[in-house]
Amino acid sequence: MKTITEIEILMASEKAAKYFGNGFHCAEAVATAVLDAIGEEPSEAAAHATAFGGGFGRTFQEACGALSGALIAIGHLYGRRELGGEWDLAAELGAKIRQRFLDDFGATNCATLRTRFGEERQMIECRNLTKKVTATLLALFTENPDQYEAMMNPSTVQFE
């Protein structure tokens, strides 16, 4: 079992920023950094995240890819593995990360955020956003560790 600490959360957020600047886009960077931080193999989640970058397929018209990457990580950890399986925890976590994203950034739409950032600062601000979403999701996992650990698929991580 791996325990995630505040220092590891900080390191994961820095890793997400590094991924963002070195070949992964926002969705891939968040999904990969989150799963890597808790000891899960991230390559499949990164592949699942690919089409979500740039507001869905680089259209910049839908949800921010960093938020999508967080949702993909949640699904990877807590998603259903069989027909009719339970998904309350995944839905709860998805709603919480969405609300925190709105609280932090005021919008979930990629185009809205990019316009707010401005063309000159867009890459810098998107990298910062990617860091923040990674840290927020990992911190969210630590808020109710017994519930989150018990529901994990598979149960390989311990949150303190």
FIZA-784371 format. One line per 3 residues: their letters; for each residue x, y, z of C-alpha. Coordinates in pm, 1 decimal, padded with zeros to 6 digits. Example, Ala and Ser with C-alpha at 12.3 -4.5 7.8 and 13.67 -1.06 7.14 Angstrom:
AS) 01230.0/-00450.0/00780.0  01367.0/-00106.0/00714.0
//
This chain:
MKT) 00000.0/00000.0/00000.0  00122.6/00348.5/-00084.5  00042.7/00645.9/00134.8
ITE) 00017.1/00983.8/-00038.5  00163.1/01278.4/00150.9  00147.5/01654.3/00105.7
IEI) 00501.1/01649.4/-00032.2  00403.4/01383.4/-00285.6  00103.9/01593.9/-00385.4
LMA) 00335.7/01888.4/-00446.8  00578.0/01667.8/-00640.2  00292.5/01525.4/-00849.6
SEK) 00168.0/01873.4/-00936.7  00518.1/01971.7/-01046.8  00540.4/01651.5/-01250.2
AAK) 00209.1/01737.4/-01419.3  00350.3/02077.8/-01515.3  00660.9/01910.7/-01651.7
YFG) 00453.2/01661.8/-01851.3  00245.8/01950.2/-01989.3  00554.4/02124.6/-02117.6
NGF) 00724.2/01813.9/-02253.5  00489.8/01630.4/-02485.4  00165.2/01568.4/-02296.6
HCA) -00129.5/01804.1/-02312.4  -00340.5/01904.8/-02011.8  -00564.6/01597.2/-01988.0
EAV) -00279.3/01350.9/-02034.8  -00058.9/01537.6/-01786.2  -00317.8/01536.8/-01506.2
ATA) -00427.6/01175.2/-01552.6  -00066.3/01054.0/-01571.1  00066.0/01256.6/-01277.2
VLD) -00224.9/01164.5/-01048.1  -00203.4/00792.6/-01117.0  00173.9/00789.0/-01103.8
AIG) 00165.6/00964.3/-00763.8  -00046.7/00690.6/-00611.0  00145.7/00403.4/-00763.1
EEP) -00090.3/00310.8/-01045.9  00031.8/00242.0/-01398.5  -00071.9/00558.9/-01585.4
SEA) -00015.0/00469.2/-01952.2  -00366.5/00342.3/-02023.5  -00522.8/00646.5/-01858.7
AAH) -00293.9/00873.4/-02060.7  -00413.0/00702.1/-02376.4  -00776.1/00745.3/-02270.5
ATA) -00709.7/01113.6/-02202.3  -00559.3/01190.9/-02543.3  -00879.2/01292.4/-02724.2
FGG) -00984.9/01520.9/-02436.9  -00697.5/01769.9/-02467.3  -00766.8/02122.4/-02581.0
GFG) -01132.5/02124.3/-02483.3  -01212.3/01794.7/-02660.4  -01006.9/01715.4/-02965.8
RTF) -00823.5/02046.8/-02969.3  -01148.9/02230.1/-03051.6  -01117.1/02443.0/-02734.6
QEA) -01498.3/02448.7/-02727.1  -01579.3/02209.1/-02443.9  -01451.6/02123.6/-02096.0
CGA) -01095.5/02203.8/-01999.1  -00867.8/01908.1/-02062.4  -00714.4/01930.6/-01715.0
LSG) -01058.5/01874.7/-01563.9  -01117.6/01590.5/-01810.2  -00786.4/01434.8/-01705.9
ALI) -00895.0/01446.9/-01342.5  -01223.2/01277.4/-01431.4  -01036.4/01009.6/-01625.6
AIG) -00814.4/00941.1/-01322.7  -01125.0/00914.7/-01103.3  -01281.6/00670.9/-01348.3
HLY) -00962.5/00467.4/-01365.5  -00956.1/00432.2/-00987.8  -01324.5/00414.4/-00898.2
GRR) -01508.3/00343.8/-01221.7  -01736.8/00050.2/-01285.1  -01583.8/-00275.7/-01398.7
ELG) -01911.1/-00457.8/-01464.6  -02262.6/-00389.5/-01588.5  -02479.9/-00239.8/-01318.9
GEW) -02184.7/-00180.1/-01088.3  -02179.7/00093.5/-00827.8  -02069.5/00439.0/-00940.4
DLA) -02180.4/00665.0/-00656.5  -01825.9/00731.6/-00534.5  -01695.7/00810.7/-00883.3
AEL) -01990.2/01047.4/-00937.2  -01934.8/01211.0/-00598.2  -01565.6/01266.3/-00668.2
GAK) -01642.9/01393.4/-01018.3  -01890.6/01645.8/-00882.3  -01643.5/01757.5/-00614.7
IRQ) -01351.9/01810.1/-00854.2  -01580.7/01998.1/-01094.1  -01700.4/02228.9/-00814.3
RFL) -01348.3/02293.5/-00689.5  -01241.2/02366.9/-01044.8  -01524.9/02619.9/-01075.2
DDF) -01433.4/02771.2/-00737.1  -01068.5/02804.7/-00842.4  -01108.0/02912.6/-01205.6
GAT) -01465.7/03039.5/-01247.1  -01542.5/02832.3/-01557.7  -01488.3/02482.6/-01695.2
NCA) -01495.6/02574.3/-02065.0  -01157.8/02566.6/-02236.9  -01228.0/02861.9/-02468.0
TLR) -01349.4/03076.9/-02178.7  -01036.7/03003.1/-01979.2  -00803.3/03057.5/-02274.7
TRF) -00967.4/03391.4/-02353.1  -00931.5/03496.1/-01991.7  -00562.8/03397.7/-01993.1
GEE) -00485.6/03582.3/-02316.0  -00280.4/03451.1/-02603.3  00054.6/03556.8/-02457.7
RQM) -00000.5/03383.1/-02120.8  -00218.7/03092.5/-02231.3  00046.8/02818.2/-02213.4
IEC) 00180.9/02944.2/-01880.2  -00165.1/02965.4/-01727.4  -00273.3/02627.9/-01865.9
RNL) 00039.8/02473.7/-01713.5  -00044.4/02637.9/-01379.2  -00402.3/02514.1/-01407.2
TKK) -00275.6/02161.0/-01478.6  -00060.9/02175.8/-01163.5  -00349.5/02301.7/-00952.3
VTA) -00597.9/02040.3/-01074.6  -00348.6/01760.8/-01004.5  -00289.1/01885.3/-00650.6
TLL) -00659.5/01944.7/-00587.6  -00759.1/01594.4/-00693.6  -00487.6/01426.6/-00487.6
ALF) -00582.5/01640.4/-00186.7  -00946.7/01545.4/-00240.0  -00849.6/01179.6/-00211.9
TEN) -00697.3/01248.5/00131.6  -01015.6/01402.8/00275.8  -01195.5/01074.2/00335.9
PDQ) -00921.5/00814.2/00298.9  -01106.0/00512.9/00438.6  -01395.8/00554.3/00197.3
YEA) -01175.3/00618.3/-00104.1  -00931.0/00338.5/-00030.5  -01206.5/00083.3/00030.0
MMN) -01370.4/00159.8/-00305.9  -01051.9/00162.4/-00512.0  -01021.0/-00066.0/-00815.9
PST) -00789.0/-00235.4/-00733.7  -00717.1/-00142.1/-00371.8  -00349.2/-00054.5/-00391.8
VQF) -00329.2/00288.9/-00235.7  -00367.6/00422.4/00114.1  -00449.7/00789.5/00167.2
E) -00362.0/00957.9/00493.7
//
